[in-house]
Amino acid sequence: MKKLGVPTEEIESMLIKPVEAGDSAATGTLKNPWQIIWSDNTDADEKLFASLERGEYYTDINGDVRIKN
């Protein structure tokens, strides 16, 4: 469109609208816990668990929701 002389900035500003993600989309909350797929590889499981911050929610090996202390 630039080759045709059309100002693409104006078109983009009309078409692209910012979208705000609410708290409900946040992962690691009680409503949306981290879904950890536990395996037999304890090293990988420990790395996944270590990547969680304190206070974040996750699913344990039984599928229960827990909070990391």
C-alpha positions, 0 to 999 in steps of 0.5 A: 500500500505504501507503493500506491501512496496510501498512508499506512499509519492512518489505516493501522491506527484505525484498525488496531485497537489496544486490548487490556488483559484483566486479572482473570487472564493472569496465570498462577492465581487461584482461578487460573493456577499453573498447570504443571504436568508432572513426570517421572523425571524429578530433575525436570519437575524440580526445575518447573516447581522452582520457576514458580514464585512464592504465593503462586498457585499450581496443580500438584501431581494429583491435580489439586490446586496448591499455593507455593510457600 
